[in-house]
Amino acid sequence: MLSSLLSRGVLASAIFASCAATVTTVSVHSTAAHSIPPLLLLQNRAFQQVKPNTIDALFGWAPINGTSINVIADPIPLSGALPNSLELTIPSGSSGRVGFGNEGYWGINVNASWTYNASFYYRFPRASSFSGKLIVMLQSSIGVVYAHASVPVSGSTTAWKQVMVHLTPTSSPVSTTNIFTVTVDGASAIGETINFAMFSLFPPTFKGRVNGLRMDIAQACSHLDPQTLYDMKPSFFRFPGGNNLGQSFSTRWQWNATVGNLIDRPGRMGNWGYINTDGLGLLEYLYLCEDMHMEPIMAVWAGYSLDGASLPESDLAPYIQQAIDQINFVIGDPATSKPAALRASLGHPEPFHLQYVEIGNEDFFAPKSYMYRWKDFAEHLEATFPHLKFIATSQPFNPTLDPIPKQYDNHVYQTPGWFAENTFYYDSVKRDGTYYFEGEYAVVSTNASDLFGKPFNGRLVYPNMQGSAGEAAFMTGLERNSDIVFAASYAPLLMNTANYQWSPNLIAFDASHVYPSTSFYTQQLFSLNRGTEYFPSTLPQNGTLYWSVTRDAPTNTVIIKIANTGMTTEKMLFKLPFNSVHGTGNATVLSGSATANNSPETPHAVIPITSQIKTGKSFSYTAPPYSVNVLRVEAK
């Protein structure tokens, strides 16, 4: 979950100004209210959490040229975490190349400018005199070979052996209906059985990280595609996610099962109905935060699962210790902490940066048990890590928690109208030393009576301009109240268009393309135009226009963000209090029809457009319908 860390300071009252009948006048106060601080490619690759000797266990895999493949409970498993292997049997009468292939995650993008790193383990369950070669390939679904490498193998290899090869394609096919294959000469291998485990195929990754993110999702590969996480300049990352903490006690996310060698990560059934390999584990999350210069907000499992069950208080002790160990892995001293020593052994002896820890996720679903769960976790964690800030996940002050939380995480999924109407949600919140994290928010539907229904009844598949304008209106309120709202993040983040369980999402992607949504561009516009000071101004009143004003003090740039949530253009008049205002500025505008969205069919339907505008101490501006606008002008 990603967005801008917002500011802390002192909220000042806004100055009201009279409005003409058809022009909204915005007068900006001359004094800042508060500062704004800077703040894989193979599916089912290790046969984790599947039932051996079933068709379902072969999901993603297929035999080639008449061979027999089966997932078995290996009598000599690769590791205790990975008990299953893929058994390849070459039958009599075989000829040509025989073996198996993997279709990837609904396709594999083959790019001639990349070198792919492929690896797997193999062993012969019975020693034999066989001597031959395994051919590892990237090829089309009809057999066109784009890259290949050969690996000598011997039937005397009865212990697990890892194979690592590099694959550099000779061409870049347009289609992504490609497969990863491993084959052997059928005639020479008749009667042989070979077991395989823990396959991996990676293209180049962001920052070259092992088990890292796809470059096109993490960072643009060319100036034509500025649509990725890094381009949004996010300030924080919440992990391991919200619901990803666990659907049940047995399938909860456990930090120690997600670090170290991949063969020691058992994976688990995720709460969205598919298996999590946990190849993207705690250490990978932390490196991602370092590489993108993001503040980590890390959650710990706190005794409640989404199946509705809460642990009794008497059973919490080992889970509290697991949370302490998780935090020590991140920031502990290797000389005194075993989890920290593990971190050091994995290549990061220095502690990672960490100041926020979230205790649980959406515990407003179990408020009664959260009273004792929060107390026990918070007291132990605060005593062990007094310098950290702990975030509660129940409704603010309901129930009453002890110790009193200093930070709360709020989640809201609603309609465009709700977000616009609630832009003043935090204005009336008491300033009593409590701070708020808007940890998940998004427009999900246009139908308030069926928010989580089907697309035919208002549920959005992709964010659209009506929704994004509503979110932007809400965000102006978050910025106005950033003395108490310290962070906010759109959710969820990523969606594979071939298979998803929730919509809409900030960024959609398939095997070869990334589709930035209108809400992505909205988040990006706010993130790239934060400023360092918030200036009070005339407050929005009973219309479709919402705005906030900040200034980037080092560059003397006034930044005005405007959301027009209505279907008509709206005229505005800005009055700036500065002695000197440049005569021209820039306007970056994201606008379209209410239903306009960026989908695989129309990936660039709505994109921000920047143009020059006339400015001054007093200047006019017209906001298009359903639009997010950012105005920048130099002023001293």
C-alpha positions in Angstrom: 0.0 0.0 0.0 1.6 3.3 -1.1 1.1 7.1 -1.0 2.4 10.3 0.6 3.4 10.6 4.2 1.5 13.7 5.2 2.5 16.4 7.6 2.3 17.2 11.3 2.0 20.6 12.7 -0.7 23.0 14.0 -4.0 23.4 12.1 -5.0 27.0 11.6 -8.5 28.1 10.9 -9.3 29.0 7.3 -10.2 32.4 6.0 -13.7 32.6 4.4 -14.3 34.9 1.4 -17.4 35.9 -0.4 -18.1 34.0 -3.7 -19.6 35.4 -6.8 -22.6 33.6 -8.3 -20.6 31.7 -10.9 -17.0 32.0 -9.7 -15.5 30.3 -6.7 -13.1 32.7 -5.0 -10.2 31.2 -3.0 -8.2 33.6 -0.8 -5.0 32.1 0.6 -3.8 33.1 4.0 -0.4 34.8 4.2 1.0 32.5 6.9 1.6 28.8 6.7 -0.4 26.7 9.1 2.1 23.9 9.4 5.0 22.2 7.7 4.9 19.2 5.4 7.9 16.9 6.1 9.8 15.0 3.4 9.4 12.1 4.3 8.4 -14.3 -10.9 7.6 -15.8 -13.8 6.7 -19.5 -13.0 3.4 -20.5 -11.5 3.3 -23.3 -8.9 7.1 -23.3 -9.1 7.8 -25.4 -5.9 4.5 -27.4 -5.6 3.9 -25.8 -2.2 0.8 -26.5 -0.2 -0.6 -28.9 -2.9 -1.9 -32.5 -2.6 0.4 -34.9 -4.3 -0.8 -37.4 -6.9 -3.6 -35.1 -8.1 -4.3 -33.2 -11.3 -4.7 -30.0 -9.3 -1.1 -30.3 -8.0 0.1 -29.9 -11.6 -1.5 -26.5 -12.0 0.6 -24.5 -14.5 2.6 -27.5 -15.7 2.0 -29.8 -18.8 3.9 -32.8 -20.2 5.7 -32.5 -23.6 5.7 -35.2 -26.2 4.0 -38.0 -24.3 6.0 -38.1 -21.1 4.4 -38.7 -17.7 4.6 -36.1 -15.0 3.2 -36.2 -11.5 3.7 -34.3 -8.2 4.8 -36.7 -5.5 5.6 -36.6 -1.8 9.3 -37.1 -2.3 10.8 -39.8 0.0 13.9 -37.6 0.0 12.5 -34.1 -0.1 14.6 -31.1 -1.1 13.9 -29.6 2.3 11.5 -29.9 5.2 9.7 -26.9 3.9 9.3 -28.3 0.4 8.2 -32.0 0.7 6.9 -32.3 -2.9 8.7 -32.8 -6.2 7.8 -33.1 -9.9 8.4 -36.7 -11.1 9.2 -37.0 -14.8 9.0 -40.5 -16.3 10.1 -41.2 -19.8 8.0 -44.1 -21.3 9.1 -46.7 -23.8 8.8 -45.6 -27.4 9.9 -42.0 -26.6 11.8 -40.1 -29.2 12.7 -36.4 -29.8 12.6 -33.9 -27.0 10.4 -35.0 -24.1 9.8 -33.3 -20.8 7.5 -30.6 -19.4 6.6 -26.9 -19.6 5.2 -24.1 -17.4 2.9 -21.5 -18.8 3.9 -18.8 -16.3 1.4 -16.5 -14.8 -1.0 -16.5 -17.8 1.9 -15.9 -20.2 5.6 -15.1 -20.1 7.0 -11.9 -21.6 10.0 -12.8 -23.8 12.3 -9.8 -24.4 15.5 -10.0 -26.4 17.0 -7.1 -24.4 16.8 -9.1 -21.2 18.8 -12.0 -19.8 16.7 -14.4 -17.7 18.0 -16.3 -14.7 16.6 -19.8 -14.5 17.3 -22.5 -11.9 15.9 -25.7 -10.5 16.9 -28.8 -8.5 17.0 -32.3 -9.8 17.9 -35.8 -8.7 17.6 -39.4 -10.0 15.6 -41.5 -7.4 17.5 -44.6 -8.6 21.1 -44.6 -9.8 21.6 -45.4 -13.4 24.2 -45.3 -16.2 22.3 -42.5 -18.0 24.4 -39.6 -19.3 22.7 -36.8 -21.3 21.6 -33.2 -21.4 18.6 -31.3 -20.1 17.7 -28.5 -22.5 16.1 -25.5 -20.8 14.2 -23.2 -23.2 11.9 -20.2 -23.6 9.7 -21.0 -26.5 6.3 -20.2 -28.0 3.3 -22.3 -27.4 3.8 -23.8 -30.9 7.5 -24.6 -30.4 9.4 -21.5 -31.7 12.5 -21.4 -29.6 13.6 -17.9 -28.4 16.4 -18.9 -25.9 18.0 -22.2 -24.8 20.7 -23.6 -22.6 22.0 -27.1 -22.1 22.8 -28.8 -18.8 24.7 -32.1 -18.6 23.1 -34.6 -16.2 24.1 -38.0 -14.9 22.0 -40.9 -13.6 24.5 -41.2 -10.8 23.1 -37.9 -9.3 20.8 -39.3 -6.6 21.2 -36.4 -4.2 19.6 -33.0 -5.0 21.7 -30.8 -7.2 20.9 -27.2 -8.3 21.1 -26.1 -11.9 21.5 -22.4 -12.8 21.4 -21.1 -16.4 21.1 -17.8 -18.2 18.7 -17.4 -21.1 19.0 -14.6 -23.5 16.3 -14.5 -26.2 17.2 -13.9 -29.8 14.0 -12.1 -30.6 11.1 -10.4 -28.8 7.7 -11.9 -29.8 4.6 -9.8 -29.5 2.7 -12.6 -28.0 3.1 -13.6 -24.4 1.7 -17.1 -24.9 5.1 -18.5 -24.3 6.3 -21.3 -22.0 9.4 -22.3 -20.0 10.4 -25.9 -20.8 12.9 -28.6 -19.6 13.4 -31.5 -21.9 15.7 -34.5 -22.5 16.3 -36.7 -25.5 13.5 -39.2 -25.3 15.2 -42.1 -27.1 18.3 -42.1 -24.8 16.3 -41.6 -21.6 13.7 -44.3 -22.0 12.8 -45.9 -18.7 14.5 -43.1 -16.7 12.8 -41.2 -13.8 14.0 -37.8 -12.8 12.6 -35.7 -9.9 12.6 -31.9 -10.0 12.0 -29.2 -7.4 12.1 -25.5 -6.7 12.0 -23.9 -10.2 12.8 -20.3 -10.7 12.7 -18.0 -13.7 13.4 -14.3 -13.3 13.9 -11.4 -15.8 16.0 -8.5 -14.7 14.5 -7.1 -11.4 14.3 -3.6 -9.9 17.7 -2.7 -8.6 18.9 -6.2 -9.5 17.4 -7.6 -6.3 17.2 -11.4 -5.9 13.5 -12.3 -5.7 12.8 -8.7 -6.7 10.0 -6.9 -8.5 9.4 -6.7 -12.2 11.1 -3.6 -13.5 8.1 -2.3 -15.4 6.0 -2.5 -12.3 8.6 -1.1 -9.9 10.2 1.5 -12.3 9.6 2.7 -15.8 11.8 1.1 -18.4 11.4 4.0 -20.8 10.2 7.5 -20.9 7.0 6.3 -22.6 5.8 4.4 -19.6 6.0 6.5 -16.4 3.5 4.4 -14.7 5.2 2.6 -11.9 5.6 2.6 -8.2 8.9 4.4 -8.1 7.6 7.1 -10.5 4.9 7.8 -7.9 7.6 8.7 -5.4 5.8 6.9 -2.6 6.9 7.8 0.9 5.9 4.7 2.7 5.0 1.0 2.3 2.7 -1.0 4.5 3.6 -4.7 4.7 3.0 -7.6 4.6 -0.4 -6.1 3.7 -3.6 -6.0 5.5 -5.5 -9.2 5.0 -2.3 -10.9 4.0 -1.6 -11.3 7.7 -3.8 -14.4 7.6 -7.1 -16.0 7.1 -6.6 -18.5 9.9 -4.2 -19.3 12.7 -2.5 -22.0 10.6 -2.2 -19.9 7.5 -1.1 -16.7 9.1 1.9 -14.8 7.7 4.9 -15.7 9.8 8.0 -13.7 9.2 10.5 -16.5 9.9 8.9 -18.6 7.2 9.5 -15.9 4.6 13.3 -15.3 5.0 16.4 -17.2 4.0 16.9 -19.7 1.2 13.8 -20.2 -1.0 13.9 -23.9 -0.3 13.3 -23.2 3.4 10.1 -21.2 2.7 7.1 -23.6 2.8 4.6 -21.1 1.5 1.0 -21.0 2.6 -2.6 -20.8 1.4 -3.3 -17.1 1.2 -6.6 -15.5 2.2 -7.6 -14.7 -1.4 -7.8 -18.3 -2.5 -4.4 -18.9 -4.0 -1.1 -20.2 -2.7 1.5 -17.6 -1.5 5.0 -18.8 -2.2 6.5 -16.2 0.2 9.3 -15.7 -2.3 8.6 -12.0 -1.6 9.2 -12.1 2.1 10.2 -9.9 5.0 13.7 -9.2 3.8 12.5 -8.4 0.2 9.9 -6.0 1.6 12.7 -4.2 3.6 15.0 -4.0 0.6 12.1 -2.6 -1.4 11.7 0.1 1.2 15.4 0.9 1.1 15.6 0.9 -2.7 12.5 3.2 -3.1 13.4 5.4 -0.1 10.1 4.5 1.6 9.2 4.6 5.2 8.2 1.0 6.3 5.0 0.5 8.2 5.2 -3.1 9.3 2.3 -5.1 10.7 2.5 -7.9 13.2 -0.1 -10.7 13.6 -2.0 -10.1 16.8 -4.1 -13.1 17.6 -7.1 -12.5 15.2 -7.7 -14.1 11.8 -10.2 -13.2 9.1 -12.1 -16.4 9.7 -13.4 -14.6 12.8 -11.5 -16.5 15.4 -9.5 -14.8 18.2 -7.0 -16.5 20.4 -7.7 -16.5 24.2 -5.5 -14.2 26.2 -3.8 -17.2 27.9 -2.5 -18.3 24.5 -0.9 -15.1 23.3 2.6 -15.3 24.8 4.3 -17.2 22.0 2.7 -14.9 19.4 3.9 -11.8 21.2 7.4 -13.3 21.3 7.1 -14.0 17.5 6.2 -10.3 17.0 9.2 -9.3 19.1 11.5 -11.5 17.1 10.0 -10.1 13.9 10.9 -6.5 15.0 14.3 -7.6 16.2 15.0 -9.1 12.7 14.4 -5.6 11.3 16.2 -3.4 13.9 17.9 -5.6 16.5 21.5 -5.9 17.4 23.1 -9.1 15.9 25.3 -9.4 19.0 22.4 -9.8 21.3 19.5 -11.0 19.2 19.2 -14.3 17.2 16.7 -12.8 14.7 19.1 -9.9 14.1 22.0 -12.2 13.7 20.0 -14.0 11.1 19.5 -10.7 9.3 23.2 -10.1 9.4 23.9 -13.6 8.0 21.6 -12.8 5.1 23.8 -9.8 4.2 22.4 -6.8 6.1 24.3 -6.5 9.4 23.1 -2.9 10.0 19.5 -2.5 11.2 16.9 -1.4 8.8 15.0 1.9 9.4 11.7 1.4 11.3 9.5 3.6 13.4 5.9 2.4 12.8 4.5 -1.0 13.8 0.9 -1.9 13.3 -0.6 -4.3 15.8 -3.0 -6.5 13.8 -5.3 -5.6 10.9 -8.9 -4.5 10.8 -9.5 -5.5 14.4 -12.7 -3.5 14.4 -14.1 -6.9 13.3 -13.2 -8.3 16.7 -13.3 -5.3 19.1 -14.0 -7.3 22.3 -11.0 -9.5 22.0 -8.8 -6.6 20.7 -9.2 -5.1 24.2 -7.0 -7.8 25.7 -5.0 -8.5 22.6 -4.0 -4.8 22.2 -3.2 -4.5 25.8 -0.9 -7.6 25.9 0.8 -6.9 22.6 1.2 -3.1 23.1 2.5 -3.4 26.7 5.2 -6.0 25.8 6.2 -4.3 22.5 6.3 -0.8 24.0 8.4 -2.1 26.9 10.8 -3.8 24.5 10.9 -1.1 21.8 10.0 2.2 23.6 11.2 4.3 20.6 8.7 2.8 18.2 5.2 4.0 17.4 2.5 1.4 17.5 -0.7 1.7 15.5 -4.1 0.3 16.6 -6.5 -1.1 14.1 -9.9 -0.9 15.9 -12.3 2.0 15.4 -10.8 5.0 17.1 -11.7 5.0 20.8 -14.2 2.2 20.2 -13.7 0.2 22.2 -11.6 2.0 24.8 -8.1 0.5 24.7 -5.5 0.4 27.4 -2.8 1.6 26.9 -4.4 4.4 25.0 -3.2 4.2 21.3 -1.4 7.2 20.0 -2.0 6.1 16.4 -5.1 4.5 14.7 -5.4 3.0 11.2 -8.7 3.8 9.4 -10.0 2.0 6.4 -12.8 3.0 4.1 -14.2 1.8 0.7 -17.0 3.9 -0.6 -18.6 5.7 -3.5 -17.4 8.9 -5.2 -20.1 10.9 -3.5 -19.1 9.6 0.0 -15.5 10.7 -0.5 -16.4 14.2 -1.7 -19.0 14.6 1.1 -16.4 13.5 3.7 -13.6 15.8 2.8 -14.1 17.5 6.1 -14.1 14.2 8.0 -11.0 15.1 10.1 -11.7 18.8 10.5 -13.7 18.2 13.6 -11.5 15.5 15.1 -10.1 16.6 18.5 -6.5 17.6 18.6 -5.5 15.5 21.7 -2.2 13.9 20.6 -3.8 11.1 18.6 -2.7 10.7 15.0 -4.4 8.9 12.2 -3.3 6.6 9.3 -5.8 6.4 6.5 -4.4 2.9 5.7 -6.8 1.8 3.1 -9.2 3.9 1.0 -10.6 3.8 -2.5 -13.8 4.3 -4.5 -15.0 0.8 -5.2 -18.6 1.4 -6.5 -21.1 4.0 -7.6 -23.8 2.1 -5.8 -24.0 2.9 -2.1 -26.5 0.1 -1.5 -24.2 -2.6 -3.0 -20.6 -1.5 -2.5 -19.0 -4.9 -2.9 -21.4 -6.2 -5.6 -20.9 -7.0 -9.2 -19.9 -4.7 -12.0 -23.4 -4.7 -13.5 -24.6 -3.2 -10.2 -22.0 -0.4 -9.9 -18.8 -2.2 -8.7 -15.7 -0.8 -10.5 -13.3 -3.1 -12.3 -10.9 -0.2 -13.0 -10.8 3.2 -11.3 -12.6 5.8 -13.3 -12.5 9.6 -13.3 -15.7 10.1 -11.3 -14.1 7.9 -8.6 -10.6 9.5 -8.8 -12.0 13.0 -8.6 -13.9 11.9 -5.4 -10.7 10.5 -4.0 -8.8 13.7 -4.8 -11.5 15.7 -3.0 -11.0 13.5 0.1 -7.2 13.9 -0.2 -7.5 17.6 -0.1 -9.1 17.1 3.3 -6.3 14.8 4.4 -3.7 17.4 3.4 -5.7 20.1 5.2 -5.7 17.9 8.3 -2.2 16.7 8.0 -1.4 17.9 11.4 -3.2 14.7 12.7 -3.3 12.5 9.6 0.2 11.3 9.3 -0.1 8.9 6.4 -2.7 7.7 3.8 -2.6 5.0 1.1 -4.9 3.9 -1.7 -5.6 0.1 -1.6 -5.2 -2.4 -3.0 -2.1 -1.9 -5.0 -1.7 -4.4 -7.8 -4.0 -6.5 -10.0 -3.2 -9.2 -12.6 -5.8 -8.7 -15.2 -5.9 -12.4 -16.0 -6.8 -13.5 -12.4 -7.9 -11.2 -9.6 -10.1 -11.4 -6.5 -10.8 -7.7 -5.8 -11.4 -4.6 -7.9 -10.5 -1.9 -8.5 -6.8 -1.7 -7.9 -4.2 1.1 -8.3 -2.1 -0.6 -11.0 -3.2 -3.4 -13.3 -0.8 -5.5 -15.2 -0.5 -8.6 -17.4 2.5 -10.7 -18.5 4.0 -7.8 -20.6 2.2 -4.6 -19.8 1.4 -2.3 -16.9 -1.8 -0.2 -16.9 -1.7 2.9 -14.6 -5.2 3.8 -13.5 -6.8 7.2 -13.1 -6.4 6.8 -9.4 -2.7 6.0 -9.9 -2.2 9.3 -11.6 -4.2 11.1 -8.9 -1.9 9.6 -6.2 1.1 10.5 -8.3 0.0 14.1 -8.8 -0.5 14.6 -5.0 2.8 12.8 -4.2 4.9 14.7 -6.7 3.4 18.1 -5.6 3.5 17.9 -1.8 5.2 21.2 -0.9 6.8 21.8 2.5 4.1 24.1 4.0 0.3 24.0 4.2 -1.5 27.4 3.7 -5.1 27.8 4.9 -7.5 29.3 2.4 -11.2 29.8 1.8 -12.9 26.5 2.5 -15.0 24.7 -0.1 -18.7 25.2 0.4 -21.6 23.1 -0.9 -20.4 22.6 -4.4 -18.3 20.2 -6.6 -15.0 22.0 -6.0 -12.4 21.0 -3.4 -8.9 22.3 -3.0 -5.8 22.7 -0.9 -2.8 25.1 -1.0 0.8 24.3 -0.1 4.1 25.9 -0.9 7.5 24.4 -1.6 9.6 26.8 0.4 13.0 25.9 -1.1 11.8 26.8 -4.6 9.2 29.4 -3.6 6.5 27.5 -5.5 2.9 27.7 -4.6 1.0 24.4 -5.3 -2.8 24.4 -5.6 -4.6 21.1 -5.9 -8.1 21.1 -7.1 -10.7 18.4 -7.5 -13.9 19.0 -9.6 -16.3 16.2 -8.8 -19.1 17.5 -10.9 -20.2 17.1 -14.6 -19.7 20.8 -15.5 -16.7 23.1 -15.8 -16.2 25.4 -12.8 -14.6 28.8 -12.8 -12.3 29.8 -9.9 -10.5 33.0 -8.8 -7.4 32.7 -6.7 -6.1 35.6 -4.5 -2.5 35.0 -3.4 -1.0 37.0 -0.5 2.6 37.1 -1.7 4.5 40.2 -2.6 5.7 38.8 -5.9 3.9 36.2 -8.1 5.2 35.1 -11.4 3.0 36.0 -14.4 2.9 32.4 -15.7 2.6 29.0 -14.1 1.8 25.4 -15.0 -1.4 23.4 -14.8 -1.3 19.6 -14.8 -4.8 18.2 -15.4 -6.2 14.7 -15.3 -9.8 14.8 -16.7 -12.3 12.7 -18.6 -15.9 11.6 -18.6 -17.3 10.1 -15.4 -16.7 6.5 -16.6 -13.4 7.1 -18.4 -10.8 4.6 -17.2 -7.4 3.1 -18.2 -7.9 -0.6 -19.1 -6.0 -3.1 -21.2 -8.3 -2.1 -24.1 -7.8 1.7 -23.5 -4.6 1.9 -21.5 -4.0 5.6 -22.1 -7.5 6.9 -22.2 -6.8 9.4 -19.3 -3.4 10.7 -18.7 -2.2 14.0 -17.0 -1.5 16.9 -19.4 0.6 19.9 -18.5 0.2 23.3 -20.0 1.2 26.9 -19.2 -1.4 29.2 -17.6 -1.5 32.9 -16.8 -1.0 33.7 -13.1 -0.5 36.6 -10.8 -1.5 37.8 -7.3 -5.0 37.3 -8.5 -5.8 34.9 -11.4 -8.6 32.9 -12.8 -8.7 29.2 -13.5 -11.4 26.9 -15.0 -11.5 23.3 -13.7 -12.8 20.8 -16.2 -15.6 18.3 -15.2 -14.4 15.2 -13.3 -10.9 16.5 -13.0 -7.8 16.5 -10.8 -5.8 19.7 -11.2 -2.4 20.8 -9.9 -1.4 24.4 -10.4 2.2 25.5 -9.7 3.3 29.1 -9.7 6.4 30.8 -8.3 5.7 33.3 -5.5 7.7 35.2 -2.9 
